[in-house]
């Protein structure tokens, strides 16, 4: 027997899943994260989950790791001293950026993110390649030597290289990289034409700058983690999650850390997509509420939404990514009163240390977790399977520090904290659904994360979503998602032309070259040929637009019939995403993309045991919980719920990594895959057409 381990490191907890490949059995654990050295928390968690299952490290075949290290480095400004070499006259491209202000067009206090590489370390070299790839001015190597000397004198550890039109001809970029290797052999190098050979010098420069900024520390982190895993006897395949929803080897991540973006949140969406397919749900909203943040996403027809590019704290990253909307409102988000006397929640988090006031580790400011404990939703002794006792008196005292200036009661303020945490998620969900023409009333909500079950029912009620699904082990869903995804590599190339007038022979040749590159990367990641799958895509937009949509392209030689099919699919996607399609406007082909997939092991869900006829689940205890008024509420252990059981709210369901609140007027029933489905009875009673089938 072999076992797979999924590890999701968050700001508050590190979640682990151990999966038996033969039986599909799963063991889960959750330990405190160790922000000063995340590897410590990872090793602690692996040791615990292996000991629980009685599995030796030698029997682990695969480790898949999701990390927030990259994001944290950028947030904290704790990357490295990096330099940028660019075409003379373009050293301020990171400052100039684009004219639009993404998501902040009406915010007069909006400030552009500070470039990761300071102006004095952005140096220009004389050279010029035109948009056709022709050399107009040869590379001046004296300028390159001058830049390298300046970098050496300033202690630069990594160098980003981005020249004008290098996506068409990377000769000058590669020569600069060779000179840097000669003269600064210890420096890490990020070449824009290697990372993203596509048009848009600002986006390419930003991508190279982000990669260079995190590369030294992230390479050290992966090397440190690999060393510790080998020391404990794990001689397994080591993979990490990418922002595109696939995994890649640690070696590949060290070469291109830019691809390790939002790996934990993306893994949660992958898990949500698997649940949607298991339950045959065509349209799903995923809600992943952890200790530090909440992430929402859409899954349509069993697949997450993929976008051509992403951003890291406002810095564009020209890499394909699963679309996730992060919100600064998790279980550890701090509640506070602003200067206008209004209650606020987040984005500041109590993190793993000191954590919420209820942890008893020095925290005194109220958090969402403290509010849930004060309202009776959380118990004092069941947290993390009983390994951590929560101090309700400390939670109440913390909430009273904001209740007093507001002149409100403790339950009212605690309820307000929970409502504000839900409202932040509600706004994000409406941006992804209603703003794009999707009706939440026709969708299901899948909620997970350690805190997702606390607010999900109230959130579904506000959205009018008829079905709320809580998967098995919701506190570890992202870690499980890591084990459900395939290995993946993406290669891109710009191919700017009108779609209708594209040279089909040139397109066929270009796709062939990309497919060879993709196959080579899969081979370097030790993916066997019979496990490989190659997929083609094109990035299209209406002429004059600046944002593209990804459209799948059939294999084989490109024909006019295929071009016509791409045009029809683009119109369909554009109407679905933006609410309209301009059939009379010409379509522009911008980029070609080839995705290489290394198919991974796919476990079957383990179904719940069936309940005995007439035997209802018995609560383990009762406790007072606040639902507009204090009620005596039954508390059930999730492990006691069987197929065929039915629980009417108010009720609370407890398990090791999460707590589920079933408010009054809601009904809970298990689904075939072991998920718990919660139905809102109020809208169901109001409509004779409602259905509770899963």
C-alpha positions as CSV (number, residue, x, y, z in Angstrom):
1,X,0.0,0.0,0.0
2,X,1.1,3.5,-0.7
3,X,-0.1,6.8,0.7
4,X,-0.4,10.4,-0.5
5,X,0.0,13.4,1.8
6,X,-1.6,16.8,1.0
7,X,-0.4,19.8,3.0
8,X,-2.0,23.3,2.9
9,X,-0.2,25.9,4.9
10,X,-2.3,28.9,6.0
11,X,-1.7,31.9,8.1
12,X,-3.3,30.3,11.2
13,X,-3.3,26.6,10.7
14,X,-1.6,24.0,8.6
15,X,-4.0,21.4,7.3
16,X,-3.0,17.8,6.3
17,X,-4.7,14.9,4.6
18,X,-3.3,11.4,4.4
19,X,-4.9,9.3,1.7
20,X,-4.6,5.5,1.3
21,X,-4.4,4.9,-2.5
22,X,-5.7,1.4,-2.2
23,X,-8.8,1.8,-0.1
24,X,-9.5,5.6,-0.4
25,X,-9.4,5.9,3.4
26,X,-8.5,9.4,4.6
27,X,-6.9,10.7,7.8
28,X,-6.9,14.4,8.5
29,X,-5.1,16.7,11.0
30,X,-4.8,20.4,11.7
31,X,-1.8,22.0,13.5
32,X,-0.8,25.6,14.3
33,X,1.2,27.2,11.5
34,X,4.7,28.5,12.3
35,X,5.1,31.8,10.4
36,X,8.7,32.2,11.3
37,X,9.5,28.9,9.6
38,X,6.5,27.3,7.9
39,X,8.5,24.0,7.5
40,X,8.3,23.4,11.3
41,X,4.5,23.3,11.2
42,X,4.5,21.1,8.1
43,X,6.8,18.5,9.7
44,X,4.8,18.6,13.0
45,X,1.6,17.9,11.0
46,X,3.1,15.1,9.0
47,X,4.4,13.4,12.0
48,X,1.0,13.7,13.7
49,X,-1.1,12.4,10.8
50,X,1.3,9.5,10.1
51,X,1.3,8.5,13.7
52,X,-2.5,8.6,13.9
53,X,-2.8,6.3,10.9
54,X,0.1,4.1,12.0
55,X,1.9,4.6,8.7
56,X,5.6,4.8,8.4
57,X,7.2,7.6,6.4
58,X,8.7,5.1,3.9
59,X,5.2,4.2,2.7
60,X,4.4,7.7,1.5
61,X,4.6,7.8,-2.3
62,X,3.6,11.4,-3.0
63,X,3.6,14.7,-1.1
64,X,1.7,17.6,-2.6
65,X,2.3,21.0,-0.9
66,X,0.2,24.2,-1.1
67,X,1.8,27.3,0.3
68,X,1.2,30.9,1.0
69,X,4.9,31.7,1.4
70,X,5.0,33.5,-2.0
71,X,2.1,35.8,-1.1
72,X,3.4,36.4,2.4
73,X,6.8,37.4,1.0
74,X,5.2,40.1,-1.2
75,X,2.8,41.3,1.5
76,X,5.7,41.6,4.0
77,X,8.1,43.0,1.5
78,X,10.4,40.3,2.6
79,X,11.7,39.0,-0.7
80,X,15.2,39.9,-1.7
81,X,17.3,42.6,-3.2
82,X,16.5,42.4,-6.9
83,X,17.5,44.2,-10.0
84,X,15.9,44.7,-13.4
85,X,17.6,45.0,-16.8
86,X,15.4,46.4,-19.5
87,X,15.6,48.2,-22.8
88,X,17.1,51.7,-22.4
89,X,14.2,54.2,-22.0
90,X,11.9,51.7,-20.5
91,X,13.2,51.5,-16.9
92,X,10.1,53.1,-15.5
93,X,7.7,50.6,-17.0
94,X,6.9,49.2,-13.5
95,X,6.0,52.8,-12.3
96,X,3.9,53.7,-15.4
97,X,1.9,50.5,-15.4
98,X,-1.5,50.8,-17.0
99,X,-4.0,53.7,-16.9
100,X,-6.8,51.6,-15.4
101,X,-7.2,51.1,-11.6
102,X,-8.4,47.5,-11.2
103,X,-11.4,47.4,-8.8
104,X,-10.7,50.9,-7.5
105,X,-11.9,53.3,-10.3
106,X,-14.0,55.4,-7.8
107,X,-11.5,55.3,-4.9
108,X,-9.8,58.7,-4.8
109,X,-7.5,57.4,-2.1
110,X,-6.2,54.5,-4.2
111,X,-2.5,54.2,-4.4
112,X,-0.6,52.2,-7.0
113,X,1.4,49.3,-5.5
114,X,5.0,50.2,-4.9
115,X,7.2,48.4,-7.5
116,X,9.1,45.4,-6.0
117,X,12.3,46.6,-7.6
118,X,13.4,50.2,-6.7
119,X,14.2,52.7,-9.4
120,X,17.9,52.8,-8.7
121,X,18.1,49.0,-9.4
122,X,16.2,49.2,-12.7
123,X,18.8,49.7,-15.3
124,X,18.5,50.1,-19.1
125,X,20.7,48.7,-21.8
126,X,20.9,49.9,-25.4
127,X,19.3,47.4,-27.8
128,X,16.1,47.2,-29.9
129,X,14.1,44.5,-31.5
130,X,11.0,45.5,-33.3
131,X,7.5,43.9,-33.0
132,X,8.3,41.5,-35.9
133,X,11.4,40.1,-34.1
134,X,13.9,41.9,-36.3
135,X,17.1,43.3,-34.6
136,X,17.1,47.1,-35.2
137,X,19.9,47.9,-32.8
138,X,22.4,45.2,-31.5
139,X,22.8,44.6,-27.8
140,X,25.4,46.9,-26.2
141,X,27.2,44.5,-24.0
142,X,29.2,47.3,-22.3
143,X,25.8,48.5,-20.9
144,X,25.1,45.0,-19.6
145,X,28.5,44.8,-17.9
146,X,27.9,48.2,-16.3
147,X,24.5,47.0,-15.0
148,X,26.0,43.8,-13.6
149,X,28.8,45.7,-11.8
150,X,26.2,48.0,-10.3
151,X,24.1,45.1,-9.1
152,X,27.2,43.4,-7.6
153,X,28.1,46.6,-5.7
154,X,24.5,46.8,-4.3
155,X,24.4,43.1,-3.2
156,X,21.7,42.1,-5.7
157,X,20.7,38.5,-5.3
158,X,18.3,38.1,-8.2
159,X,18.0,39.7,-11.6
160,X,14.9,40.2,-13.7
161,X,15.4,40.6,-17.5
162,X,12.7,42.1,-19.7
163,X,13.4,43.7,-23.1
164,X,11.0,45.3,-25.6
165,X,9.4,42.7,-28.0
166,X,11.4,39.8,-26.5
167,X,8.3,37.6,-27.0
168,X,9.1,37.7,-30.7
169,X,12.9,37.3,-30.4
170,X,14.6,36.4,-27.1
171,X,18.1,36.5,-28.4
172,X,19.1,39.6,-26.5
173,X,17.5,38.5,-23.3
174,X,19.2,35.1,-23.4
175,X,22.6,36.8,-24.0
176,X,22.1,39.1,-21.0
177,X,21.2,36.1,-18.9
178,X,24.4,34.3,-20.0
179,X,26.5,37.4,-19.0
180,X,24.8,37.6,-15.6
181,X,25.5,33.9,-15.0
182,X,29.2,34.5,-15.9
183,X,29.7,37.6,-13.7
184,X,27.2,37.0,-10.9
185,X,27.1,33.2,-10.7
186,X,25.3,33.2,-7.3
187,X,22.5,35.4,-8.6
188,X,19.0,34.0,-9.5
189,X,17.8,35.0,-12.9
190,X,14.2,35.6,-14.2
191,X,13.9,36.0,-17.9
192,X,10.6,37.4,-19.2
193,X,10.7,35.4,-22.4
194,X,11.0,32.2,-20.5
195,X,8.3,33.0,-18.0
196,X,5.7,34.6,-20.4
197,X,6.6,35.1,-24.0
198,X,3.6,37.3,-24.7
199,X,2.9,40.9,-25.7
200,X,2.6,43.6,-23.0
201,X,6.0,44.8,-21.7
202,X,4.5,46.0,-18.4
203,X,2.9,42.7,-17.6
204,X,6.0,40.8,-18.7
205,X,8.2,43.1,-16.6
206,X,5.9,42.7,-13.6
207,X,5.9,38.9,-14.0
208,X,9.7,38.8,-14.2
209,X,10.0,41.2,-11.2
210,X,7.7,39.2,-9.0
211,X,9.5,36.0,-9.9
212,X,12.9,37.5,-9.1
213,X,11.7,39.1,-5.9
214,X,10.5,35.8,-4.4
215,X,12.9,33.3,-6.1
216,X,15.8,33.2,-3.7
217,X,13.7,32.8,-0.5
218,X,11.2,30.4,-2.2
219,X,14.0,28.3,-3.6
220,X,15.5,28.1,-0.1
221,X,12.1,27.2,1.4
222,X,11.5,24.3,-1.0
223,X,15.1,23.1,-0.5
224,X,14.6,23.3,3.3
225,X,11.3,21.4,3.2
226,X,12.7,18.7,0.9
227,X,15.7,18.2,3.2
228,X,13.4,17.9,6.3
229,X,11.1,15.4,4.5
230,X,14.1,13.3,3.4
231,X,15.5,13.4,6.9
232,X,12.3,12.0,8.4
233,X,12.4,9.1,5.9
234,X,10.0,10.3,3.2
235,X,11.5,9.3,-0.2
236,X,8.4,10.4,-2.2
237,X,7.6,12.4,-5.3
238,X,7.4,16.0,-4.1
239,X,4.9,18.3,-5.9
240,X,3.5,21.8,-5.2
241,X,0.3,23.4,-6.3
242,X,0.3,26.1,-9.0
243,X,-2.2,28.9,-9.5
244,X,-3.4,27.3,-12.7
245,X,-4.9,24.4,-10.7
246,X,-2.2,21.8,-11.5
247,X,0.9,20.6,-9.7
248,X,4.5,20.6,-10.6
249,X,7.7,19.3,-9.1
250,X,9.7,21.1,-6.4
251,X,12.5,21.5,-9.0
252,X,10.2,23.2,-11.4
253,X,8.9,25.5,-8.7
254,X,12.5,26.5,-7.8
255,X,13.0,27.4,-11.5
256,X,9.8,29.4,-11.8
257,X,8.3,30.3,-8.5
258,X,6.0,32.7,-10.2
259,X,3.7,29.7,-11.0
260,X,3.2,29.0,-7.2
261,X,0.5,31.6,-6.7
262,X,-2.6,31.2,-4.5
263,X,-1.9,27.5,-4.3
264,X,-3.9,26.9,-1.1
265,X,-7.1,28.8,-2.2
266,X,-6.8,27.2,-5.7
267,X,-6.7,23.7,-4.1
268,X,-9.9,24.4,-2.3
269,X,-11.6,25.3,-5.6
270,X,-10.3,22.0,-7.1
271,X,-11.9,20.1,-4.1
272,X,-15.1,22.0,-4.7
273,X,-15.1,21.1,-8.4
274,X,-14.7,17.4,-7.4
275,X,-17.6,17.6,-5.0
276,X,-19.8,19.3,-7.7
277,X,-19.0,16.4,-10.1
278,X,-19.7,13.8,-7.5
279,X,-23.1,15.3,-6.7
280,X,-23.9,16.2,-10.3
281,X,-24.2,19.9,-9.5
282,X,-23.9,22.0,-12.7
283,X,-23.3,25.4,-11.1
284,X,-21.6,25.9,-7.8
285,X,-20.2,28.7,-5.6
286,X,-17.3,27.6,-3.4
287,X,-16.6,29.4,-0.1
288,X,-13.3,28.6,1.7
289,X,-13.2,30.4,5.0
290,X,-10.0,29.7,7.0
291,X,-8.4,31.4,9.9
292,X,-6.9,34.4,8.0
293,X,-9.0,34.9,4.9
294,X,-12.0,33.7,2.9
295,X,-11.9,32.8,-0.8
296,X,-14.8,32.5,-3.1
297,X,-14.9,31.0,-6.7
298,X,-17.3,29.6,-9.3
299,X,-17.4,26.1,-10.7
300,X,-19.5,25.7,-13.8
301,X,-20.1,22.3,-15.4
302,X,-17.6,20.7,-13.0
303,X,-14.7,23.0,-13.9
304,X,-13.3,26.1,-12.2
305,X,-13.1,29.4,-14.1
306,X,-9.7,29.9,-15.6
307,X,-8.3,33.4,-16.5
308,X,-5.2,34.2,-18.6
309,X,-3.5,36.2,-15.9
310,X,-3.4,36.9,-12.2
311,X,-2.1,39.5,-9.8
312,X,-0.1,39.3,-6.6
313,X,-1.0,42.1,-4.3
314,X,-1.6,44.4,-7.2
315,X,1.4,43.3,-9.3
316,X,0.3,41.6,-12.6
317,X,1.4,38.1,-13.2
318,X,1.1,36.9,-16.7
319,X,0.4,33.3,-15.9
320,X,-2.9,31.3,-16.3
321,X,-4.8,31.0,-13.1
322,X,-8.0,29.7,-11.5
323,X,-10.1,32.7,-10.7
324,X,-10.4,33.1,-6.9
325,X,-11.7,36.2,-5.1
326,X,-9.9,36.6,-1.8
327,X,-11.5,38.5,1.1
328,X,-9.8,39.6,4.3
329,X,-12.4,38.1,6.6
330,X,-11.5,34.7,8.2
331,X,-12.0,33.2,11.6
332,X,-9.0,35.2,12.9
333,X,-10.1,38.5,11.4
334,X,-10.1,41.2,14.0
335,X,-13.2,43.3,14.8
336,X,-12.7,47.0,15.5
337,X,-14.5,50.3,15.6
338,X,-13.6,52.9,13.1
339,X,-13.3,56.7,13.6
340,X,-16.9,57.1,12.5
341,X,-18.1,54.8,15.2
342,X,-18.9,51.9,12.9
343,X,-18.1,48.2,13.6
344,X,-15.6,46.7,11.1
345,X,-14.2,43.2,10.6
346,X,-10.7,42.7,9.1
347,X,-8.6,42.8,7.0
348,X,-6.1,42.5,9.9
349,X,-5.9,39.0,11.3
350,X,-4.8,37.7,14.7
351,X,-2.9,34.9,12.8
352,X,-1.5,31.8,14.5
353,X,0.2,33.8,17.2
354,X,-1.3,35.2,19.4
355,X,-4.5,34.1,17.6
356,X,-8.0,34.9,18.9
357,X,-8.5,36.0,22.5
358,X,-10.1,32.6,23.2
359,X,-6.8,30.8,22.4
360,X,-5.3,32.2,25.7
361,X,-2.0,33.1,24.0
362,X,-2.0,36.8,24.6
363,X,-4.6,37.9,22.1
364,X,-7.0,40.6,23.5
365,X,-8.7,41.9,20.4
366,X,-12.0,40.3,19.3
367,X,-12.1,38.1,16.2
368,X,-14.8,36.2,14.3
369,X,-13.8,33.0,16.2
370,X,-14.3,34.8,19.5
371,X,-17.8,36.0,18.3
372,X,-18.7,32.4,17.3
373,X,-17.6,31.1,20.7
374,X,-19.4,33.9,22.6
375,X,-22.6,33.1,20.7
376,X,-22.4,29.4,21.6
377,X,-21.7,28.2,18.0
378,X,-18.3,26.9,19.0
379,X,-17.8,24.7,22.1
380,X,-15.0,25.3,24.5
381,X,-13.6,21.7,24.4
382,X,-14.2,20.3,20.9
383,X,-11.8,22.7,19.0
384,X,-9.2,20.7,17.0
385,X,-10.7,17.5,18.2
386,X,-10.3,18.5,21.8
387,X,-6.6,19.3,21.5
388,X,-7.2,23.0,22.3
389,X,-9.6,24.3,24.9
390,X,-11.1,27.7,24.1
391,X,-11.7,30.4,26.8
392,X,-15.2,31.7,26.4
393,X,-14.8,34.3,29.2
394,X,-11.7,35.7,27.3
395,X,-13.7,35.9,24.1
396,X,-16.6,37.7,25.8
397,X,-14.1,40.2,27.4
398,X,-12.6,40.9,24.0
399,X,-15.9,41.5,22.4
400,X,-17.0,43.8,25.2
401,X,-14.0,46.1,24.4
402,X,-15.9,47.0,21.2
403,X,-19.4,46.6,22.5
404,X,-18.8,49.3,25.2
405,X,-17.9,52.2,22.8
406,X,-20.7,51.2,20.5
407,X,-23.2,51.1,23.4
408,X,-24.5,47.7,22.5
409,X,-24.9,44.4,24.2
410,X,-22.3,41.6,23.8
411,X,-24.6,39.3,21.8
412,X,-25.6,42.1,19.5
413,X,-22.0,43.0,18.7
414,X,-21.0,39.3,18.4
415,X,-23.9,38.8,16.0
416,X,-22.8,41.9,14.1
417,X,-19.3,40.5,13.8
418,X,-20.6,37.3,12.3
419,X,-22.9,39.3,10.0
420,X,-20.1,41.5,8.7
421,X,-17.9,38.5,8.0
422,X,-20.7,37.0,6.0
423,X,-21.4,40.3,4.3
424,X,-17.8,40.5,2.9
425,X,-18.3,37.0,1.4
426,X,-21.8,38.1,0.1
427,X,-20.3,41.0,-1.8
428,X,-17.6,38.9,-3.4
429,X,-20.1,36.2,-4.4
430,X,-22.4,38.8,-6.0
431,X,-19.4,40.1,-8.0
432,X,-18.8,36.6,-9.4
433,X,-22.5,35.7,-10.0
434,X,-25.1,38.4,-10.3
435,X,-22.7,40.9,-11.9
436,X,-22.0,38.3,-14.6
437,X,-25.5,37.1,-15.2
438,X,-25.5,34.0,-12.9
439,X,-28.4,33.7,-10.5
440,X,-27.3,32.3,-7.1
441,X,-30.9,30.9,-6.7
442,X,-30.0,28.4,-9.5
443,X,-26.7,27.4,-7.9
444,X,-25.4,25.4,-4.9
445,X,-23.1,26.7,-2.3
446,X,-20.2,24.5,-1.2
447,X,-18.7,25.8,2.0
448,X,-15.5,24.5,3.7
449,X,-12.5,25.7,5.6
450,X,-12.3,25.7,9.4
451,X,-14.8,28.5,9.7
452,X,-16.9,28.1,6.6
453,X,-19.7,26.1,8.4
454,X,-20.2,28.9,10.9
455,X,-21.6,31.4,8.4
456,X,-22.6,29.4,5.4
457,X,-26.2,28.8,6.2
458,X,-26.9,32.5,6.9
459,X,-25.0,33.3,3.7
460,X,-27.0,30.9,1.6
461,X,-30.2,32.3,3.0
462,X,-29.3,35.8,1.9
463,X,-28.3,34.6,-1.6
464,X,-31.5,32.5,-1.9
465,X,-29.3,29.5,-2.7
466,X,-31.4,26.4,-2.2
467,X,-28.7,24.0,-1.5
468,X,-25.7,24.3,0.9
469,X,-23.2,21.5,0.8
470,X,-20.6,20.9,3.6
471,X,-18.1,18.2,2.4
472,X,-16.5,15.6,4.6
473,X,-13.6,17.0,6.6
474,X,-14.4,20.6,5.5
475,X,-11.5,22.0,7.6
476,X,-9.1,20.1,5.4
477,X,-10.8,20.4,2.0
478,X,-8.0,22.5,0.5
479,X,-5.4,19.9,1.6
480,X,-7.6,17.2,0.0
481,X,-7.9,19.2,-3.2
482,X,-4.1,19.1,-3.5
483,X,-4.4,15.3,-3.9
484,X,-7.1,15.5,-6.5
485,X,-5.3,17.6,-9.1
486,X,-3.1,16.6,-12.0
487,X,0.4,17.7,-12.8
488,X,0.4,20.5,-15.3
489,X,2.6,22.7,-17.4
490,X,1.6,25.6,-19.6
491,X,3.6,27.1,-22.5
492,X,2.5,30.2,-24.3
493,X,3.4,32.1,-27.4
494,X,2.1,35.4,-28.9
495,X,0.4,35.1,-32.3
496,X,-1.1,38.5,-33.0
497,X,-3.5,38.4,-36.0
498,X,-7.2,38.7,-36.8
499,X,-8.8,35.3,-36.2
500,X,-10.6,35.2,-39.5
501,X,-7.5,35.9,-41.5
502,X,-5.0,33.7,-39.6
503,X,-2.5,31.6,-41.5
504,X,-3.7,28.1,-40.6
505,X,-0.4,26.5,-41.6
506,X,1.6,28.9,-39.4
507,X,-0.8,28.2,-36.6
508,X,-0.4,24.4,-37.0
509,X,3.4,24.8,-36.9
510,X,3.3,27.1,-33.9
511,X,1.1,24.7,-31.9
512,X,3.4,21.9,-32.8
513,X,6.4,23.7,-31.4
514,X,4.6,24.5,-28.2
515,X,3.4,20.9,-27.8
516,X,7.1,19.7,-28.0
517,X,8.1,22.2,-25.3
518,X,5.2,21.1,-23.1
519,X,6.1,17.4,-23.5
520,X,9.7,18.1,-22.5
521,X,8.5,19.8,-19.3
522,X,6.3,16.9,-18.5
523,X,9.3,14.6,-19.1
524,X,11.5,16.6,-16.8
525,X,8.8,16.2,-14.1
526,X,8.9,12.4,-14.7
527,X,5.4,12.1,-16.1
528,X,5.2,8.8,-18.0
529,X,4.1,9.2,-21.6
530,X,1.0,7.1,-21.2
531,X,-0.2,9.4,-18.4
532,X,0.2,12.6,-20.5
533,X,-2.5,14.6,-22.1
534,X,-1.9,17.7,-24.3
535,X,-4.6,20.4,-24.7
536,X,-4.6,23.4,-26.9
537,X,-6.1,26.9,-26.3
538,X,-6.2,30.3,-27.9
539,X,-6.6,33.6,-26.2
540,X,-9.1,35.8,-28.1
541,X,-10.6,39.3,-27.8
542,X,-12.6,41.7,-29.9
543,X,-10.4,44.0,-31.8
544,X,-9.6,47.0,-29.6
545,X,-10.1,45.2,-26.3
546,X,-7.3,44.7,-23.8
547,X,-8.5,41.6,-22.0
548,X,-8.7,38.1,-23.5
549,X,-10.8,35.0,-23.0
550,X,-9.3,31.5,-23.1
551,X,-11.0,29.3,-25.8
552,X,-10.2,25.6,-26.2
553,X,-8.8,24.5,-29.6
554,X,-9.2,21.0,-31.1
555,X,-6.1,19.0,-31.8
556,X,-4.6,18.3,-35.3
557,X,-4.0,20.6,-38.3
558,X,-5.8,24.0,-38.0
559,X,-8.5,24.4,-40.7
560,X,-11.0,27.1,-41.6
561,X,-13.7,25.0,-40.0
562,X,-11.8,25.0,-36.7
563,X,-11.4,28.8,-37.0
564,X,-15.1,29.2,-37.4
565,X,-15.7,27.0,-34.4
566,X,-13.3,29.1,-32.3
567,X,-15.2,32.2,-33.3
568,X,-18.6,30.8,-32.3
569,X,-17.2,29.6,-28.9
570,X,-15.6,33.0,-28.2
571,X,-19.0,34.8,-28.9
572,X,-20.6,32.3,-26.5
573,X,-18.1,32.8,-23.7
574,X,-18.1,36.6,-24.1
575,X,-21.9,36.7,-23.7
576,X,-21.7,34.4,-20.7
577,X,-19.1,36.4,-19.0
578,X,-20.0,40.0,-19.9
579,X,-23.7,39.7,-20.9
580,X,-23.3,40.5,-24.6
581,X,-21.6,39.4,-27.8
582,X,-20.7,41.6,-30.8
583,X,-21.0,39.2,-33.7
584,X,-20.2,41.9,-36.2
585,X,-16.9,42.9,-34.6
586,X,-13.7,41.3,-35.8
587,X,-12.0,38.9,-33.3
588,X,-8.3,39.2,-32.6
589,X,-6.1,36.2,-31.9
590,X,-3.5,37.2,-29.2
591,X,-1.8,34.2,-27.7
592,X,-1.5,30.4,-28.3
593,X,-1.4,28.2,-25.2
594,X,-0.6,24.5,-24.8
595,X,-1.3,22.8,-21.5
596,X,0.3,19.5,-20.7
597,X,-1.4,17.3,-18.1
598,X,0.1,14.5,-16.1
599,X,-2.9,12.4,-15.0
600,X,-2.8,11.6,-11.3
601,X,-4.5,9.1,-9.0
602,X,-8.2,9.8,-8.5
603,X,-9.7,8.4,-5.3
604,X,-13.3,7.4,-5.1
605,X,-15.4,9.0,-2.4
606,X,-16.1,6.8,0.6
607,X,-19.9,6.7,1.3
608,X,-21.4,7.0,4.7
609,X,-22.9,4.0,6.5
610,X,-26.7,3.8,6.3
611,X,-28.7,4.6,9.4
612,X,-31.0,2.0,10.9
613,X,-34.6,2.5,10.2
614,X,-36.3,4.5,12.8
615,X,-33.1,5.3,14.7
616,X,-32.5,9.0,14.8
617,X,-29.0,10.5,15.5
618,X,-28.5,11.4,19.2
619,X,-26.9,14.6,20.3
620,X,-23.8,14.4,22.4
621,X,-24.8,17.4,24.4
622,X,-26.8,20.6,24.3
623,X,-25.7,24.2,24.8
624,X,-27.1,27.7,24.8
625,X,-26.6,29.4,21.4
626,X,-27.8,32.8,20.2
627,X,-30.3,33.0,17.2
628,X,-31.9,36.4,17.8
629,X,-32.5,35.0,21.2
630,X,-30.8,32.4,23.4
631,X,-31.9,28.8,22.6
632,X,-31.0,25.4,24.0
633,X,-29.5,23.8,21.0
634,X,-28.6,20.1,20.4
635,X,-24.9,19.4,19.5
636,X,-24.2,16.4,17.2
637,X,-20.9,14.7,16.5
638,X,-20.6,14.5,12.7
639,X,-19.2,11.0,12.9
640,X,-22.6,9.9,14.3
641,X,-24.6,11.1,11.3
642,X,-25.5,8.3,8.8
643,X,-27.0,8.0,5.4
644,X,-30.8,8.6,5.7
645,X,-30.6,10.7,8.9
646,X,-32.3,14.1,9.0
647,X,-31.7,16.9,11.5
648,X,-33.9,20.1,11.7
649,X,-32.3,23.3,13.0
650,X,-31.4,24.8,15.3
651,X,-28.5,22.4,15.6
652,X,-24.7,22.4,15.8
653,X,-22.5,19.7,14.1
654,X,-19.0,19.3,15.5
655,X,-16.0,17.6,14.1
656,X,-12.2,17.9,14.6
657,X,-11.5,20.7,12.1
658,X,-14.8,22.5,11.7
659,X,-18.2,23.3,13.2
660,X,-21.4,23.6,11.2
661,X,-24.3,25.8,12.4
662,X,-27.8,24.8,11.3
663,X,-30.0,27.8,12.0
664,X,-33.7,27.5,12.8
665,X,-35.8,26.9,9.7
666,X,-33.1,24.7,8.0
667,X,-33.0,21.0,7.4
668,X,-29.8,18.9,7.2
669,X,-29.5,15.6,5.3
670,X,-26.4,13.6,4.2
671,X,-25.7,13.2,0.5
672,X,-24.4,10.0,-1.2
673,X,-20.8,11.0,-1.0
674,X,-20.9,11.8,2.7
675,X,-21.4,15.5,2.3
676,X,-24.0,17.2,4.5
677,X,-26.6,19.1,2.6
678,X,-28.5,21.9,4.3
679,X,-31.8,23.2,2.9
680,X,-33.4,26.5,3.7
681,X,-37.0,25.6,4.5
682,X,-38.4,29.1,4.3
683,X,-37.9,29.6,0.6
684,X,-38.8,25.9,0.0
685,X,-42.2,26.4,1.7
686,X,-42.8,29.6,-0.3
687,X,-42.4,27.9,-3.7
688,X,-44.1,24.7,-4.9
689,X,-41.4,24.3,-7.5
690,X,-38.5,23.9,-5.1
691,X,-36.6,20.7,-5.0
692,X,-34.4,19.1,-2.3
693,X,-32.9,16.5,-4.5
694,X,-29.1,16.4,-4.7
